[in-house]
Amino acid sequence: MELCCYKKIAYIVLISLLLTAVNPIISFTSNTLWPSSMVLENDNIDIDKILPLATAPNTKKGFFLTGDLKEIYTLGVGHVAINVTLSGLGHTYMQTIRGLKKRGFEITLVLVNDKAPVGIDLKSAPEEFRKPYFYMIDFESTNGEWQKYNFERIVNDYAEYIDNWVIGNEINSQLYNFYGSANVNEYTKKYCESFKICYEKIKEKNENANIYISFDQGWDMPSVDRRKNGYDKVMSNYRYNAKEQIALINNYLGRNIDWGISLHPYPAPVDSSYFWDDEYAGYIEDDVNKEERPYYITLKNFEIAVQYMLNDRFLKKDKVARNIIITEFGLTSHDGEREQAAGLYYAWEKVKDNKYIKALIYNAQTDLEDGYNFGLTSEKKRKRLIWAVFRDMDKDEENSSWCKDLLDSVLDEHGYIDINTIIFNKASMSEILDKK
């Protein structure tokens, strides 16, 4: 009986050793600030067995990698975006990143803090901000040493492979970058202090890296609305005017730091694919300041942000324009797959020749769990019409003309423009998806 017990123990020990050899875990001392273990290099993918060693195409289009890796070549992607959290949880694609970089793909890493500082006050925040997705990277906070350690480890592991870093996510909303009640000056100054540290560390490892600051659609929203004055006075300490914030960032960081902006021009409202008719991306006259201003930056009017950044005061020290990148946008299929697909081609037409926009990164390759159904494919891996538009939209005229025909048809059908002659590809969706 005892012998059998010893044999079982020996088998368990042997299996544990074998598993450790196959997928080693890097352990650290555990205390109140530090995780007991952290595995950044955990995908163990032999990308050379999956993808050919072919050079990435020269194109602005890209997506968040959430589906079949082999589609990178099928869809002609030039840019790949990933999310990485300070704790090392979430998407961690070390082997994949190395393989993609070897093939010439441009890689964008969005770095966020997924662990709240100890003692942070969430209860006093407006209700919608009490469960934030992420927290501000703040190396002086109660878990600042934990953040700093993990940040430096991520930089050491990733820096040579990453072309574009985005520090934080949609920093003009504390829903995605929580800090606590603070006016726009205090909040922006604190963000810039952390940004400088991140910037210097990244540049030490890769001087060619581009480093961006991310904003959502809230471009020039008034802080206080006369219809609900008290509520918005509180809200103004948790959600900020991106246009005003960029001016503050420029003052805090100055010309010598090569920062750029990352836009997220989703439609307004988000669950509509008709961005060309966005109500809140226009100029709304009746606000508290009695002036015309675009509340939101969407695909309809993102050029306003580009024009703003070309103002002399925002130029770099060599008088060159700062980098601008669209690192996240999506179009729902709820209005119909034709409308979703046409919207993507319309967005591409607006971006492709804009020399100030470095990339157009779609969110995402496959549907996420948010219910918006933005994906090029569904959760069940069914290809939508937008999948084919994404594949063909940057090809030569012979292979992309059907995308323009689709757009013209959708615009005419919904009455947004007057087209006398419509040439629409009558092929079925399956024929389009199979088109070579």
C-alpha positions in Angstrom: 0.0 0.0 0.0 2.8 2.4 1.0 4.7 1.5 -2.2 1.7 2.4 -4.4 1.5 5.7 -2.6 5.1 6.5 -3.2 4.7 5.5 -6.9 1.8 8.0 -7.2 3.9 10.7 -5.6 6.8 10.0 -7.9 4.5 10.1 -11.0 3.1 13.4 -9.9 6.6 14.9 -9.3 7.7 13.6 -12.7 4.7 15.1 -14.5 5.2 18.4 -12.8 8.8 18.5 -13.8 7.9 17.7 -17.4 5.2 20.4 -17.5 7.7 23.0 -16.1 10.2 22.1 -18.7 7.7 22.6 -21.5 6.2 25.8 -20.1 8.4 27.4 -17.4 6.9 29.9 -15.0 9.0 32.8 -14.0 8.4 33.4 -10.3 9.1 36.4 -8.1 8.9 37.1 -4.4 5.3 37.7 -3.4 4.2 40.6 -1.2 1.4 43.1 -1.0 2.6 45.0 -4.1 4.1 42.3 -6.3 2.4 39.3 -8.1 3.6 35.9 -7.1 4.3 35.0 -10.7 4.2 36.7 -14.0 4.4 35.0 -17.4 4.9 37.4 -20.3 6.3 34.8 -22.7 3.5 32.3 -22.6 2.1 31.8 -26.1 4.8 29.2 -27.1 3.8 29.6 -30.8 6.1 28.4 -33.5 5.0 31.1 -36.0 7.3 29.7 -38.7 5.1 26.6 -38.9 2.0 28.8 -39.3 3.1 31.6 -41.6 5.4 31.8 -44.7 8.5 34.0 -44.4 7.0 36.7 -46.6 7.4 40.4 -46.3 4.4 42.4 -44.9 2.6 44.6 -47.4 3.2 48.3 -47.4 -0.3 49.5 -46.3 -1.9 51.7 -43.6 -4.5 49.1 -42.8 -4.4 46.9 -39.7 -6.4 45.3 -36.9 -6.4 44.0 -33.4 -5.3 40.4 -33.6 -8.2 38.4 -32.2 -8.6 35.6 -34.7 -6.8 33.3 -37.1 -3.2 34.3 -37.4 -3.0 33.1 -41.0 -5.5 35.8 -42.1 -2.7 38.4 -41.7 -1.5 37.5 -45.2 -4.9 36.7 -46.6 -6.2 40.1 -45.7 -3.1 42.0 -46.6 -2.5 43.5 -43.2 0.4 45.9 -42.6 -0.2 46.8 -39.0 -1.1 44.5 -36.0 -2.2 45.9 -32.6 -2.2 44.2 -29.2 -3.1 45.0 -25.7 -0.7 44.4 -22.8 -1.4 45.0 -19.1 1.1 45.8 -16.5 0.3 42.6 -14.6 1.2 40.6 -17.7 -2.4 39.3 -18.0 -4.5 39.7 -21.1 -2.9 39.4 -24.5 0.8 38.4 -24.3 2.2 37.4 -27.7 5.9 37.4 -27.3 6.6 34.6 -29.9 4.0 36.0 -32.3 5.4 39.5 -32.0 9.0 38.3 -32.8 7.7 36.3 -35.8 5.7 39.2 -37.1 8.5 41.7 -36.7 10.8 39.4 -38.6 8.4 39.5 -41.5 8.2 43.3 -41.4 4.8 44.0 -39.9 4.4 47.2 -37.9 3.3 46.5 -34.4 1.4 48.7 -32.0 1.3 48.0 -28.3 -1.4 49.5 -26.1 -0.1 49.5 -22.5 -2.6 49.8 -19.7 -2.7 49.4 -15.9 -5.2 46.7 -14.8 -4.5 47.0 -11.0 -5.9 49.8 -8.8 -3.5 51.5 -6.4 -4.2 50.5 -2.8 -6.8 52.7 -1.1 -8.0 54.4 -4.3 -11.4 56.0 -3.8 -14.0 54.7 -6.2 -17.2 55.2 -4.1 -17.2 59.0 -4.5 -16.9 58.8 -8.3 -20.1 59.1 -10.4 -21.8 55.8 -10.7 -20.6 54.9 -14.3 -16.9 55.4 -13.2 -17.0 53.2 -10.1 -16.0 50.1 -12.1 -13.3 51.4 -14.4 -11.7 49.2 -17.0 -8.1 50.4 -16.3 -6.3 52.8 -14.0 -3.8 55.5 -14.7 -0.1 54.4 -14.8 1.2 56.3 -11.8 4.6 55.4 -10.5 4.1 57.6 -7.4 0.9 55.8 -6.3 0.6 53.3 -3.5 1.5 50.4 -5.8 3.9 52.5 -7.9 6.8 50.2 -7.4 4.8 47.3 -8.6 3.8 49.3 -11.7 7.4 50.4 -12.3 8.8 46.9 -12.0 6.3 45.4 -14.4 6.6 48.3 -16.9 10.4 48.0 -17.0 10.1 44.2 -17.5 7.6 44.7 -20.4 9.9 47.3 -22.0 12.9 45.0 -21.7 11.1 42.1 -23.3 9.1 44.0 -26.0 10.9 47.2 -26.9 13.0 46.1 -29.9 9.9 44.6 -31.6 7.4 47.4 -31.0 7.0 50.3 -33.5 4.2 52.2 -31.8 3.5 52.4 -28.0 0.2 53.8 -26.7 0.5 54.8 -23.0 -2.9 54.3 -21.4 -6.2 54.1 -23.1 -8.6 57.0 -23.9 -7.1 59.2 -21.2 -9.7 61.9 -21.5 -12.2 59.5 -19.8 -11.4 58.0 -16.4 -13.5 55.0 -17.3 -10.4 53.8 -19.1 -7.7 55.6 -17.2 -9.0 56.1 -13.6 -7.2 58.4 -11.2 -9.8 59.9 -8.9 -11.6 63.2 -8.7 -9.3 65.8 -10.3 -9.7 68.8 -12.5 -8.3 68.6 -16.1 -5.1 70.5 -15.1 -4.2 68.2 -12.1 -5.2 65.0 -14.0 -3.3 65.9 -17.1 -0.2 66.9 -15.2 -0.2 63.6 -13.4 -0.6 61.7 -16.6 2.3 63.6 -18.2 4.6 62.8 -15.3 4.1 59.1 -15.9 4.3 59.5 -19.6 7.7 61.1 -19.4 9.1 58.2 -17.5 7.6 55.7 -19.9 8.9 57.7 -22.9 12.4 57.9 -21.6 12.6 54.1 -20.8 11.2 53.1 -24.2 13.5 55.5 -26.1 16.5 54.1 -24.2 15.7 50.7 -25.6 14.4 51.8 -29.1 15.0 55.3 -30.1 12.9 54.8 -33.3 9.8 53.9 -31.4 6.7 56.2 -31.8 4.9 56.9 -28.5 1.3 58.0 -28.5 -1.4 59.4 -26.2 -4.9 58.0 -26.7 -8.2 59.8 -26.9 -11.8 58.8 -27.3 -14.4 60.6 -29.3 -15.0 63.4 -26.8 -13.2 66.2 -28.7 -14.7 69.5 -27.7 -17.5 68.7 -25.3 -18.5 71.5 -22.9 -17.8 70.6 -19.3 -21.1 72.0 -17.9 -24.5 71.6 -19.5 -27.1 74.1 -18.3 -29.8 71.5 -18.3 -28.1 69.4 -15.6 -25.6 71.8 -14.2 -24.7 70.1 -10.9 -24.2 66.6 -12.3 -21.8 67.9 -15.1 -19.8 69.9 -12.6 -19.0 66.5 -10.9 -18.5 64.8 -14.3 -16.0 67.4 -15.4 -13.6 65.9 -12.8 -13.8 62.5 -14.5 -14.3 63.2 -18.2 -12.3 65.8 -20.1 -12.4 67.8 -23.3 -9.7 66.2 -25.5 -9.0 69.4 -27.4 -8.3 71.3 -24.2 -6.3 68.4 -22.8 -4.0 68.3 -25.8 -3.2 71.9 -25.3 -2.3 71.2 -21.7 -0.2 68.1 -22.7 1.7 70.3 -25.1 2.5 72.7 -22.3 3.6 70.0 -19.9 5.6 67.9 -22.4 6.8 70.6 -24.8 8.5 70.4 -28.2 11.5 68.3 -27.1 9.4 65.2 -26.4 8.2 63.4 -29.5 4.7 62.6 -28.5 1.9 61.8 -30.9 -1.9 61.4 -30.7 -3.9 58.2 -31.1 -7.5 58.7 -32.2 -10.5 56.4 -31.6 -13.1 57.9 -34.0 -16.0 55.5 -33.5 -19.3 56.5 -34.9 -21.6 58.6 -32.6 -23.6 56.7 -31.4 -21.2 53.8 -31.4 -23.9 51.2 -32.3 -24.5 52.8 -35.7 -22.5 52.2 -38.9 -23.7 55.4 -40.6 -20.8 57.6 -39.4 -21.2 59.9 -42.4 -24.5 61.1 -40.8 -23.3 61.4 -37.2 -25.3 64.0 -35.4 -22.8 64.8 -32.7 -19.8 65.0 -35.0 -21.3 68.1 -36.6 -21.4 71.6 -35.2 -24.1 72.0 -32.5 -25.1 75.6 -31.9 -27.1 75.3 -28.7 -24.6 74.7 -25.9 -23.8 76.7 -22.8 -21.1 78.7 -24.6 -23.4 79.8 -27.5 -20.8 78.7 -30.0 -20.5 76.2 -32.8 -18.2 73.3 -31.9 -17.9 69.6 -32.9 -18.7 67.6 -29.7 -17.3 64.3 -31.0 -14.5 63.3 -33.4 -15.7 60.4 -35.5 -14.8 59.0 -38.9 -17.0 61.7 -40.3 -14.8 64.6 -39.2 -11.5 63.3 -37.8 -9.8 65.8 -40.1 -10.7 68.5 -37.5 -8.2 66.9 -35.1 -5.6 66.6 -37.8 -6.0 70.3 -38.7 -5.8 71.2 -35.0 -2.5 69.4 -34.6 -1.0 71.3 -37.5 -1.2 74.5 -35.5 2.3 75.9 -35.1 2.3 75.5 -31.3 1.9 71.7 -31.6 4.7 71.1 -34.1 7.8 69.4 -32.9 11.0 71.3 -32.4 12.0 70.7 -36.0 8.7 72.3 -37.1 7.5 68.9 -38.3 3.9 67.7 -37.6 3.4 65.2 -34.8 2.5 61.6 -35.6 -1.2 60.8 -35.7 -2.5 57.3 -35.7 -6.0 55.8 -35.6 -5.5 52.9 -33.3 -9.1 51.8 -32.7 -12.4 52.1 -34.5 -15.2 49.7 -35.4 -18.4 49.6 -37.3 -21.4 47.5 -36.1 -23.1 45.0 -38.3 -26.4 45.7 -36.5 -27.5 48.1 -39.3 -26.8 45.4 -41.9 -23.6 43.8 -43.3 -23.7 45.9 -46.5 -23.9 49.1 -44.5 -21.0 47.9 -42.2 -18.9 47.0 -45.2 -19.6 50.2 -47.1 -18.7 52.2 -44.0 -15.3 50.6 -43.8 -14.6 51.5 -47.4 -15.8 55.1 -46.9 -13.4 55.3 -43.9 -10.5 53.9 -46.0 -11.2 56.5 -48.8 -10.9 59.3 -46.2 -7.7 58.0 -44.7 -5.6 56.4 -47.4 -4.3 59.6 -48.9 -4.1 61.6 -45.7 -0.4 61.9 -45.2 -0.8 62.8 -41.5 -2.6 59.5 -40.6 0.0 56.8 -40.2 -2.3 53.8 -39.8 -6.0 52.8 -39.7 -6.4 50.0 -37.2 -9.7 48.2 -37.0 -11.2 46.8 -33.8 -11.3 43.9 -34.3 -10.5 40.9 -36.5 -13.2 38.7 -34.8 -16.2 39.8 -32.7 -15.5 40.7 -29.1 -17.8 40.1 -26.2 -19.1 43.7 -26.1 -22.1 42.9 -28.3 -21.4 45.5 -30.9 -20.5 42.9 -33.6 -17.7 45.0 -35.1 -15.7 42.0 -36.2 -14.7 41.2 -39.8 -15.9 37.7 -38.8 -18.4 36.6 -36.2 -17.6 34.7 -33.0 -18.5 31.6 -34.9 -15.8 32.5 -37.5 -18.4 33.4 -40.2 -16.9 35.9 -42.7 -19.0 39.0 -43.0 -19.0 41.2 -46.2 -16.7 43.7 -44.4 -14.1 40.9 -44.4 -13.9 41.1 -48.2 -13.9 44.9 -48.2 -11.0 44.9 -45.7 -9.1 42.5 -47.9 -9.7 44.4 -51.2 -10.0 48.0 -50.3 -6.3 48.9 -50.8 -5.8 46.9 -54.0 -5.6 48.3 -57.5 -8.7 49.7 -59.1 -9.5 46.5 -60.9 -9.7 44.5 -57.7 -11.2 47.2 -55.4 -13.8 48.8 -57.7 -16.5 46.6 -56.4 -15.9 48.2 -52.9 -16.7 51.6 -54.3 -19.7 50.3 -56.1 -21.0 48.9 -52.9 -20.4 52.2 -51.1 -22.2 54.2 -53.8 -25.1 51.8 -53.7 -25.5 52.1 -49.9 -25.2 55.8 -49.9 -27.7 56.2 -52.7 -30.1 53.7 -51.0 -30.1 55.6 -47.8 -30.4 59.0 -49.5 -27.2 60.6 -48.3 -25.9 61.5 -51.8 -27.5 61.8 -55.2 -26.0 59.4 -57.7 -27.4 59.4 -61.2 -25.7 56.2 -62.3 -25.0 53.3 -60.0 -22.8 50.4 -61.0 -23.2 47.8 -58.3 -21.5 44.4 -58.2 -24.4 41.9 -58.2 -22.2 39.0 -57.1 -23.5 37.1 -54.1 -21.7 37.5 -50.8 -20.2 34.0 -51.0 -18.8 34.9 -54.5 -17.2 38.1 -53.2 -15.7 36.3 -50.2 -14.2 33.7 -52.5 -12.9 36.3 -54.9 -9.2 35.9 -55.6 
